[in-house]
Amino acid sequence: MRSKRHFTSLLLLALAVLPAAAMGQDLGLPALNLSIDSISKPEQLSTTIQIVIMITILSLAPSILIMMTSFTRIVVIFHFLRQAMGTQNTPSNQILISLALFLTFFVMSPVLEEINDNALQPYLDDQIEQQEALTLALIPVKQYMISHTRDKDLSLFADYFPGERAETVEELSMMVVIPGFLINELRIAFQIGFMLYMPMLLVDMVVAAVLMSMGMMMLPPVMISMPFKILLFVLIDGWYLIVESIIGGLR
């Protein structure tokens, strides 16, 4: 009922305004003029356009974090661990991703400090331009990725990338370094995942053999082996050993 009254009021207002507009009467409505002027200096760039560019960069930040840091290796290792333990959704995805993010920031802290000192702070102090700041920021990130990537992985993409004629590894473009770094991180994560699976698989096999020898064919071995795997993981201080191996391999 209220919507009908609102619609009726708008219709009466339109019927009252349209005849006056048709007769050329001045209703006192404001005029709107849109114009696009050329700029002579980069500093005159519209603030709105700068905000749009910044939002675009922030939307790509998760992909940059995943592709150019150790986050891929850490989160894959944690998911392998959860699958090997057989705990299904414990710890949850939010906990694993949060832990992987904090470990990533911890491992990448020297690189982030170098970016802050050489690129971000000089740019904020108007000592360098934006393009130069981006170039300086990519240098430590590129050095980090190259130091954690095999030459075999880099040459795989360098051979197929058109126009790539680098004399040294440092001269390779980011289009070659990033995918090489990613497949190397996945390779190491799968190797660690295999080593995590082996002791847990041994526990499953022992429990299954005991249950078969006792004639308990209908009892799922996973239900019995999971508490033993959790007990084994706690006794060896598993989280400490895994995090220590991750940090030691990335530093």
TATA-V829968 format. One record per residue. N is the residue number from 1. PHI is phi as a letter, one per 20 degrees, with the letter a starting at -180 (999 if undefined). Layout:
<<N & PHI> <N & PHI>>
//
This chain:
<<1 & 999> <2 & f> <3 & f> <4 & f> <5 & f> <6 & f> <7 & f> <8 & f> <9 & f> <10 & f> <11 & f> <12 & f> <13 & f> <14 & f> <15 & f> <16 & f> <17 & e> <18 & f> <19 & f> <20 & f> <21 & f> <22 & f> <23 & e> <24 & n> <25 & f> <26 & e> <27 & e> <28 & m> <29 & f> <30 & f> <31 & e> <32 & c> <33 & d> <34 & d> <35 & b> <36 & c> <37 & d> <38 & f> <39 & d> <40 & d> <41 & c> <42 & f> <43 & f> <44 & e> <45 & f> <46 & g> <47 & f> <48 & f> <49 & f> <50 & f> <51 & f> <52 & f> <53 & f> <54 & f> <55 & f> <56 & f> <57 & f> <58 & f> <59 & f> <60 & e> <61 & g> <62 & g> <63 & f> <64 & f> <65 & f> <66 & f> <67 & f> <68 & d> <69 & c> <70 & e> <71 & f> <72 & g> <73 & f> <74 & f> <75 & f> <76 & f> <77 & f> <78 & f> <79 & f> <80 & f> <81 & f> <82 & f> <83 & f> <84 & f> <85 & f> <86 & m> <87 & e> <88 & l> <89 & d> <90 & c> <91 & f> <92 & f> <93 & f> <94 & f> <95 & f> <96 & f> <97 & f> <98 & f> <99 & f> <100 & f> <101 & f> <102 & f> <103 & f> <104 & f> <105 & f> <106 & f> <107 & f> <108 & e> <109 & g> <110 & f> <111 & f> <112 & f> <113 & f> <114 & f> <115 & f> <116 & f> <117 & f> <118 & e> <119 & c> <120 & f> <121 & f> <122 & f> <123 & f> <124 & f> <125 & e> <126 & l> <127 & e> <128 & c> <129 & e> <130 & f> <131 & f> <132 & f> <133 & f> <134 & f> <135 & f> <136 & f> <137 & f> <138 & f> <139 & f> <140 & f> <141 & f> <142 & f> <143 & f> <144 & f> <145 & f> <146 & f> <147 & f> <148 & d> <149 & c> <150 & f> <151 & f> <152 & f> <153 & f> <154 & f> <155 & f> <156 & g> <157 & e> <158 & f> <159 & f> <160 & d> <161 & e> <162 & f> <163 & n> <164 & e> <165 & c> <166 & e> <167 & e> <168 & c> <169 & f> <170 & f> <171 & e> <172 & f> <173 & f> <174 & f> <175 & f> <176 & e> <177 & f> <178 & f> <179 & f> <180 & f> <181 & f> <182 & f> <183 & f> <184 & f> <185 & f> <186 & f> <187 & f> <188 & f> <189 & f> <190 & f> <191 & f> <192 & f> <193 & f> <194 & f> <195 & f> <196 & f> <197 & f> <198 & g> <199 & f> <200 & f> <201 & f> <202 & f> <203 & f> <204 & f> <205 & f> <206 & f> <207 & f> <208 & f> <209 & f> <210 & f> <211 & f> <212 & f> <213 & f> <214 & e> <215 & n> <216 & e> <217 & f> <218 & e> <219 & e> <220 & f> <221 & f> <222 & f> <223 & f> <224 & e> <225 & f> <226 & f> <227 & f> <228 & f> <229 & f> <230 & f> <231 & f> <232 & f> <233 & f> <234 & f> <235 & f> <236 & e> <237 & l> <238 & f> <239 & f> <240 & f> <241 & f> <242 & f> <243 & f> <244 & f> <245 & f> <246 & f> <247 & f> <248 & f> <249 & f> <250 & d> <251 & e>>
//
